Amino acid sequence: KKDIPAVNFIIHEIHCRRNIEICPYCSDSIPKSEMKNHIESEHVQVTCKCRMKMENSLLKDHEASSCPLRPVLCQFCDIQLAFNKLQEHELYCGARTEPCGRCGRNVLLRELKEHPRLCG
């Protein structure tokens, strides 16, 4: 799967046929001696804490960006909670009020960023 000078092609092809395999799962070129380890470390099925099954090589990305149990911070109180609980928490948390330092009115936390533009 790489460009080879024509003069070296036959020797290279013989070397590859003897020493390299194509992974049946990801189509990467893997040394034959490492294929078993590659499949066990990259393609073995694992279960995330959210109970979703996937290949081990996909777990880190799943946990960082799409797992419903990945940790996230509330934009209002900076408490860390699971992503699937965030919306419900922020509805409640954003409905709390704090007094405005300029006008003294109690302002919803979710409206605090916009309030200075509207503040008398």
C-alpha positions in Angstrom: 0.0 0.0 0.0 3.0 2.3 -0.5 4.9 3.5 -3.6 7.9 1.4 -4.2 10.7 2.1 -6.8 10.2 -0.3 -9.7 13.7 -1.8 -9.3 12.9 -2.9 -5.7 9.3 -4.0 -6.4 9.8 -7.8 -6.7 12.0 -8.0 -3.6 9.6 -5.7 -1.6 6.6 -7.8 -2.7 8.3 -11.0 -1.6 9.2 -9.4 1.8 5.6 -8.2 2.3 4.0 -11.5 1.4 6.2 -13.3 3.9 6.0 -10.7 6.7 2.9 -8.6 6.4 -0.8 -9.3 6.8 -3.8 -7.1 6.1 -6.0 -6.8 9.2 -9.5 -8.2 8.4 -11.1 -5.6 10.6 -9.4 -2.3 9.8 -7.4 -3.2 6.6 -4.1 -1.9 8.1 -0.9 -3.6 7.2 0.4 -5.4 10.3 3.5 -7.6 10.7 2.4 -11.2 10.9 4.1 -11.6 14.2 2.0 -8.8 15.7 -1.4 -9.6 14.2 -2.7 -11.6 17.2 -1.7 -8.8 19.6 -3.1 -6.1 17.2 -6.5 -7.9 17.0 -6.6 -8.5 20.8 -5.7 -4.9 21.7 -7.5 -3.0 19.0 -10.5 -5.1 17.9 -11.5 -7.0 21.0 -15.0 -6.1 22.1 -15.3 -4.1 25.3 -18.2 -2.8 27.3 -18.3 0.9 28.3 -19.7 1.9 31.7 -22.9 2.9 29.7 -23.2 -0.8 28.7 -22.5 -0.1 25.0 -20.3 -2.6 23.3 -17.6 -1.6 20.9 -14.1 -2.3 19.7 -11.4 -1.3 22.2 -9.9 1.1 19.8 -13.1 3.2 19.7 -13.6 3.3 23.5 -11.5 6.4 24.2 -13.3 8.5 21.6 -16.7 7.2 22.7 -16.0 8.1 26.4 -14.8 11.6 25.4 -17.5 12.6 23.0 -20.6 10.4 22.8 -21.0 8.4 26.0 -24.1 9.5 27.9 -22.2 9.0 31.1 -19.2 11.1 30.2 -18.5 13.8 32.8 -19.4 17.4 32.0 -19.6 20.6 34.0 -22.8 22.6 34.7 -22.4 26.0 33.2 -24.0 27.6 36.2 -22.4 25.9 39.2 -19.4 24.0 37.8 -20.5 20.8 39.4 -19.4 17.7 37.4 -22.1 15.3 36.5 -23.0 12.8 33.8 -23.9 14.2 30.4 -27.3 12.5 30.4 -28.2 14.3 33.7 -26.9 17.7 32.5 -30.1 19.1 30.8 -32.3 18.4 33.8 -29.8 19.8 36.2 -29.2 23.0 34.2 -33.0 23.6 34.0 -33.1 23.5 37.7 -29.7 25.2 38.4 -30.3 28.0 35.8 -33.6 28.9 37.5 -31.8 30.0 40.7 -31.3 33.7 41.1 -28.5 36.1 42.1 -28.8 39.8 42.7 -27.3 42.0 40.0 -24.4 44.0 41.2 -25.5 47.1 39.3 -29.3 47.3 39.6 -29.9 45.0 42.6 -32.6 43.0 40.8 -32.7 39.2 41.3 -31.7 37.7 38.0 -32.0 34.0 36.8 -28.6 32.5 36.5 -29.4 31.4 32.9 -30.1 35.1 32.1 -27.1 36.5 33.9 -24.9 36.7 30.8 -27.5 38.7 28.9 -28.6 40.9 31.8 -25.9 43.5 31.7 -27.2 44.6 28.2 -30.7 45.0 29.6 -29.7 46.4 33.0 -30.8 49.9 33.7 
